[in-house]
């Protein structure tokens, strides 16, 4: 809505990542890369290739990897690998 995106986690289960982190990763897979770059911490990079998007920290370490399949003239995210939260 006009005030932003909000999350609510009904159940907290040990070992599962926070709901807001999962939502952020899903948003990272869909939003255009140029919208994300200004929001990233200093030195972080979003490498956007046709079938893979990789979020790198300021040391070049992969934090998130998103794989896509071609779909018409675009692409569809099919896999998110989150290195920091191990999912």
GROMACS elastic network, one bead per residue, 0.5 to 0.9 nm:
[ bonds ]
;  ai    aj funct       b0    kb
    1     4     6  0.55705   500
    1     5     6  0.68121   500
    2     5     6  0.85757   500
    3     6     6  0.87132   500
    6    20     6  0.80625   500
    7    19     6  0.67044   500
    7    20     6  0.58964   500
    7    23     6  0.79618   500
    8    19     6  0.71402   500
    8    20     6  0.79918   500
    9    12     6  0.67225   500
    9    18     6  0.77727   500
    9    19     6  0.59602   500
    9    20     6  0.84206   500
   12    16     6  0.76566   500
   12    18     6  0.81243   500
   13    16     6  0.58059   500
   13    17     6  0.86279   500
   14    17     6  0.84083   500
   16    19     6  0.85040   500
   16    85     6  0.84509   500
   16    87     6  0.86382   500
   17    20     6  0.83778   500
   17    21     6  0.66646   500
   17    22     6  0.69697   500
   17    85     6  0.63619   500
   17    86     6  0.86079   500
   17    87     6  0.81267   500
   18    21     6  0.53885   500
   18    22     6  0.67283   500
   18    23     6  0.89021   500
   19    22     6  0.52291   500
   19    23     6  0.62144   500
   19    24     6  0.86106   500
   20    23     6  0.50421   500
   20    24     6  0.60637   500
   20    25     6  0.86550   500
   21    24     6  0.50234   500
   21    25     6  0.62639   500
   21    26     6  0.86886   500
   21    85     6  0.88393   500
   22    25     6  0.51484   500
   22    26     6  0.62987   500
   22    27     6  0.86505   500
   23    26     6  0.50836   500
   23    27     6  0.61429   500
   23    28     6  0.84984   500
   24    27     6  0.50175   500
   24    28     6  0.60141   500
   24    29     6  0.86898   500
   25    29     6  0.63544   500
   25    30     6  0.89755   500
   25    64     6  0.78350   500
   25    66     6  0.87709   500
   25    80     6  0.74110   500
   25    82     6  0.80206   500
   26    29     6  0.51609   500
   26    30     6  0.67238   500
   26    31     6  0.88454   500
   26    77     6  0.88241   500
   26    80     6  0.79013   500
   27    30     6  0.52800   500
   27    31     6  0.58555   500
   28    31     6  0.57037   500
   28    32     6  0.80569   500
   28    33     6  0.79940   500
   28    36     6  0.75556   500
   28    53     6  0.89113   500
   28    66     6  0.85326   500
   29    32     6  0.83307   500
   29    33     6  0.89443   500
   29    53     6  0.76388   500
   29    66     6  0.63902   500
   29    67     6  0.86155   500
   29    68     6  0.87783   500
   29    76     6  0.87299   500
   29    77     6  0.62601   500
   29    80     6  0.78204   500
   30    33     6  0.87128   500
   30    76     6  0.83651   500
   30    77     6  0.74953   500
   31    34     6  0.84733   500
   31    35     6  0.68441   500
   31    36     6  0.74187   500
   32    35     6  0.55133   500
   32    36     6  0.69682   500
   33    36     6  0.52189   500
   33    37     6  0.64053   500
   33    46     6  0.67500   500
   33    47     6  0.81491   500
   33    48     6  0.67026   500
   33    53     6  0.86506   500
   34    37     6  0.55339   500
   34    38     6  0.76079   500
   34    46     6  0.88002   500
   35    38     6  0.67516   500
   35    39     6  0.75953   500
   36    39     6  0.52880   500
   36    40     6  0.64918   500
   36    46     6  0.77280   500
   37    40     6  0.54475   500
   37    41     6  0.87103   500
   37    44     6  0.81306   500
   37    45     6  0.69284   500
   37    46     6  0.65963   500
   38    41     6  0.82596   500
   40    43     6  0.80366   500
   40    44     6  0.60266   500
   40    45     6  0.74751   500
   40    46     6  0.85143   500
   41    44     6  0.56566   500
   41    45     6  0.87203   500
   41    57     6  0.81977   500
   41    58     6  0.81315   500
   42    45     6  0.87176   500
   42    57     6  0.88254   500
   42    58     6  0.70910   500
   43    56     6  0.87936   500
   43    57     6  0.68259   500
   43    59     6  0.79002   500
   43    60     6  0.89015   500
   44    55     6  0.74234   500
   44    56     6  0.56550   500
   44    59     6  0.80145   500
   44    60     6  0.77825   500
   45    54     6  0.81473   500
   45    55     6  0.59474   500
   45    56     6  0.51817   500
   45    57     6  0.65590   500
   45    58     6  0.74363   500
   45    60     6  0.80705   500
   46    53     6  0.69714   500
   46    54     6  0.57480   500
   46    56     6  0.62734   500
   46    57     6  0.89013   500
   47    52     6  0.82202   500
   47    53     6  0.56500   500
   47    54     6  0.51042   500
   47    55     6  0.63878   500
   47    56     6  0.76082   500
   48    51     6  0.82179   500
   48    52     6  0.63864   500
   48    54     6  0.65068   500
   48    55     6  0.86357   500
   49    52     6  0.51339   500
   49    53     6  0.58001   500
   49    54     6  0.83242   500
   50    53     6  0.78955   500
   50    68     6  0.78514   500
   50    69     6  0.89854   500
   50    70     6  0.83358   500
   50    74     6  0.89553   500
   50    75     6  0.78929   500
   51    66     6  0.83145   500
   51    67     6  0.58448   500
   51    69     6  0.62971   500
   51    70     6  0.72272   500
   51    75     6  0.73868   500
   51    76     6  0.88542   500
   51    77     6  0.85894   500
   52    65     6  0.70699   500
   52    66     6  0.55722   500
   52    68     6  0.59275   500
   52    69     6  0.89483   500
   52    77     6  0.87865   500
   53    64     6  0.81459   500
   53    65     6  0.58513   500
   53    66     6  0.50734   500
   53    67     6  0.66046   500
   53    68     6  0.82171   500
   54    62     6  0.66653   500
   54    63     6  0.75319   500
   54    64     6  0.57746   500
   54    66     6  0.63492   500
   54    67     6  0.87684   500
   55    60     6  0.88941   500
   55    61     6  0.83722   500
   55    62     6  0.59095   500
   55    63     6  0.55286   500
   55    64     6  0.50709   500
   55    65     6  0.64474   500
   55    66     6  0.86439   500
   56    59     6  0.75499   500
   56    60     6  0.51795   500
   56    61     6  0.52677   500
   56    63     6  0.56015   500
   56    64     6  0.73291   500
   56    65     6  0.89581   500
   57    60     6  0.52895   500
   57    61     6  0.54288   500
   57    62     6  0.65747   500
   57    63     6  0.65703   500
   58    61     6  0.74630   500
   59    62     6  0.89793   500
   62    65     6  0.71268   500
   62    82     6  0.87772   500
   62    83     6  0.70747   500
   62    84     6  0.88572   500
   63    81     6  0.83959   500
   63    82     6  0.61742   500
   63    83     6  0.51027   500
   63    84     6  0.58921   500
   63    85     6  0.89568   500
   64    80     6  0.70548   500
   64    81     6  0.56685   500
   64    83     6  0.58865   500
   64    84     6  0.77148   500
   65    79     6  0.80358   500
   65    80     6  0.58039   500
   65    81     6  0.50703   500
   65    82     6  0.65710   500
   65    83     6  0.80762   500
   66    77     6  0.67616   500
   66    78     6  0.75809   500
   66    79     6  0.56100   500
   66    81     6  0.63114   500
   66    82     6  0.86094   500
   67    76     6  0.84915   500
   67    77     6  0.58799   500
   67    78     6  0.58842   500
   67    79     6  0.51437   500
   67    80     6  0.65800   500
   67    81     6  0.84324   500
   68    71     6  0.88969   500
   68    75     6  0.59474   500
   68    76     6  0.52264   500
   68    78     6  0.53432   500
   68    79     6  0.70062   500
   69    74     6  0.87584   500
   69    75     6  0.55091   500
   69    76     6  0.53224   500
   69    77     6  0.65026   500
   69    78     6  0.66758   500
   70    73     6  0.75000   500
   70    74     6  0.60944   500
   70    76     6  0.63235   500
   70    77     6  0.89472   500
   71    74     6  0.51751   500
   71    76     6  0.60333   500
   72    75     6  0.72378   500
   77    80     6  0.77598   500
   80    87     6  0.79362   500
   81    86     6  0.75567   500
   81    87     6  0.59177   500
   82    85     6  0.58069   500
   82    86     6  0.55067   500
   82    87     6  0.51609   500
   83    87     6  0.68716   500
   84    87     6  0.82530   500
